[in-house]
Amino acid sequence: MTTDLRPDLESLRTAATTFAGFTGVDRASAVFAQATAPRPDLTVPAHRRALLTWLNAWGCRIRYPRPGEPDLFDLSVGAWWDRRRHALPDEDTALSALTDEAIAELGECYADLVTANVGSPVRRRSLGPTAASKLLHVLRPKALMPWDEAIADHLHGARDAAAYAAHQRLGRAWATALLAEAGVDEEELAGRLGRPGRPLAKLLDDYCYLRFTRSESG
């Protein structure tokens, strides 16, 4: 099923051109990158605050704590980072370069993150599958594709750890095929598509969003 859905260069170009008009998300990502330069480090409280702001800019609707309340997002995500950060790929690792072993471990990282408590002191709320995938993406934008419910359901029929790992394997296969078709590296491909500096992992997510999420809502 998923093989027939692989984008070719023309459909990726169309997605890149269309997504260039959605400036709000890119502005939020630029603010996050500036706030966490030279790289995100969630041992730093300001980086965790910037991450929460970025997630909410991406529509995750995570509650900000009221004065005097414990910041459960901060506590939970900080604890997850302590447990799992060594399992994340290097910042320069591309989606096409992920190994099967790395993807399997990323599935475990994702499953752990999904259950992080980001609610209030009186009402528990887990971070959830969509926000967890977006969080992983912004920490490693070159390597990891995010998703939402529509994308996950169309491509995998689930949003558990196995499906998340399958999504990264699918993205790796798509990326490898596109790079072979183009005969260039990721940086040059992004430039040819009019989106210089945009990781192929995000370009593929742009394609998925337009094909599955936006078409379903429209």
C-alpha positions in Angstrom: 0.0 0.0 0.0 2.6 2.5 1.0 4.9 1.9 -2.0 2.4 3.3 -4.4 2.2 6.5 -2.3 5.8 7.4 -2.7 6.3 10.9 -4.0 8.3 11.5 -7.2 10.3 14.7 -7.7 7.4 16.6 -9.3 4.9 15.8 -6.5 7.6 16.8 -3.9 8.2 20.1 -5.8 4.4 20.8 -5.7 4.3 20.2 -2.0 7.4 22.3 -1.4 5.9 25.2 -3.4 2.6 25.0 -1.7 4.1 24.7 1.8 6.2 27.8 1.2 3.0 29.8 1.6 2.5 28.5 5.1 4.9 30.9 6.8 3.7 30.7 10.5 5.2 27.2 11.1 8.5 28.2 9.6 8.7 31.3 11.7 8.1 29.3 14.9 10.9 26.9 13.9 13.2 29.8 13.2 12.5 31.2 16.7 13.1 27.8 18.3 16.4 27.4 16.5 17.6 30.8 17.6 16.5 30.2 21.2 18.3 26.8 21.3 21.4 27.6 19.3 23.8 26.0 18.5 21.6 22.9 19.2 18.7 21.9 21.5 19.8 20.7 24.9 16.8 19.9 27.1 19.0 20.0 30.2 18.7 23.8 29.8 15.4 25.1 31.2 15.1 27.9 28.6 15.3 25.2 25.9 12.4 23.3 27.4 10.4 26.5 27.6 11.2 27.2 23.9 10.2 23.7 23.0 6.8 24.1 24.7 6.2 27.4 22.8 7.2 25.7 19.5 4.8 22.8 20.1 1.9 25.0 20.8 2.8 27.1 17.7 2.4 23.8 15.8 -1.1 23.3 17.2 -0.4 20.9 20.1 -2.4 22.9 22.7 -0.3 21.9 25.7 -1.4 23.7 28.9 0.9 26.3 30.4 1.2 26.0 34.2 -0.6 28.6 36.3 1.4 30.6 38.9 2.4 28.3 41.8 1.7 25.1 39.9 4.5 22.6 39.0 5.4 22.7 35.4 4.6 19.1 34.4 5.7 19.5 30.8 9.1 20.8 32.0 9.5 18.0 34.5 8.3 15.2 32.3 10.2 16.2 29.2 13.4 16.9 31.2 13.2 13.4 32.7 12.6 11.9 29.3 15.7 13.7 27.9 17.8 12.3 30.8 16.7 8.8 30.0 16.7 8.9 26.2 18.8 11.6 24.7 21.7 9.2 24.0 19.5 7.1 21.7 18.8 10.1 19.4 20.9 10.2 16.2 23.6 12.9 15.8 22.3 16.3 14.7 23.8 15.9 11.2 22.4 12.4 10.5 20.0 12.4 7.6 16.8 10.4 7.3 18.3 8.4 4.5 21.3 7.4 6.7 19.3 6.0 9.6 20.1 2.3 10.4 17.5 -0.3 11.3 19.0 -0.5 14.8 18.7 3.3 15.3 15.1 3.3 14.1 14.2 0.4 16.4 15.6 2.4 19.3 13.8 5.5 18.2 10.6 3.6 18.4 11.3 3.0 22.1 12.2 6.7 22.6 8.9 7.7 21.0 6.8 5.3 23.1 8.4 6.6 26.3 7.7 10.2 25.2 4.1 9.6 24.2 3.2 8.9 27.9 4.9 12.0 29.3 2.5 13.8 31.7 1.9 17.3 30.5 -1.4 17.9 32.2 -2.3 19.7 35.4 -1.8 18.7 39.1 -5.4 17.5 39.2 -5.9 16.1 35.6 -3.3 14.0 33.9 -2.7 14.4 30.2 -0.1 12.5 28.2 1.9 14.3 25.5 0.4 11.9 22.9 1.5 10.6 19.5 1.3 13.7 17.3 3.1 16.0 19.8 5.7 13.3 20.5 6.6 12.9 16.8 6.8 16.7 16.4 9.0 17.0 19.4 11.4 14.4 18.1 11.4 16.0 14.7 12.4 19.5 16.0 15.2 17.9 18.1 16.5 16.1 15.0 15.0 17.8 11.9 17.3 16.2 9.4 16.6 12.6 10.6 13.1 12.3 11.8 9.7 12.7 10.1 6.8 13.9 12.2 3.2 12.8 11.6 -0.3 13.6 12.6 -3.3 11.3 13.1 -4.4 11.4 9.4 -0.9 10.6 8.1 -0.3 7.8 10.6 -3.7 6.2 9.9 -3.3 6.4 6.1 0.2 5.0 6.0 0.3 2.7 9.0 -3.1 2.2 10.6 -1.7 2.9 14.0 0.3 5.4 16.1 2.2 3.1 18.4 6.0 2.5 18.6 6.0 0.0 15.8 4.1 2.4 13.5 6.4 5.2 14.4 9.4 3.1 13.5 7.7 2.0 10.3 7.2 5.7 9.4 10.9 6.4 9.7 11.7 3.3 7.6 9.2 4.4 5.0 10.7 7.9 5.0 14.1 6.5 4.6 13.0 4.4 1.6 11.3 7.5 0.0 14.4 9.7 0.7 16.8 7.1 -0.8 14.7 6.7 -3.9 14.3 10.5 -4.4 18.0 11.2 -4.0 18.7 8.4 -6.6 16.1 9.9 -9.0 17.6 13.4 -8.6 21.2 12.3 -8.7 22.1 15.0 -6.1 22.5 15.2 -2.3 19.9 16.5 0.1 21.2 20.1 0.1 21.2 20.5 -3.6 17.8 18.8 -3.9 16.2 21.3 -1.5 17.7 24.1 -3.5 16.3 22.7 -6.8 12.9 22.5 -5.1 13.1 26.2 -4.1 13.4 25.4 -0.4 17.1 25.7 0.4 18.1 24.5 3.8 14.9 22.5 4.3 15.6 18.9 5.4 14.3 16.2 3.2 12.6 14.7 6.2 10.5 17.9 6.4 9.9 18.1 2.7 8.5 14.6 2.9 6.3 15.6 5.8 5.1 18.6 3.8 4.1 16.1 1.0 2.3 13.8 3.5 0.4 16.7 5.1 -0.9 17.9 1.8 -1.7 14.5 0.5 -3.3 13.0 3.6 -4.2 15.6 6.2 -5.2 18.6 4.2 -7.1 16.5 1.6 -9.0 14.7 4.4 -10.0 18.0 6.1 -10.8 19.7 2.8 
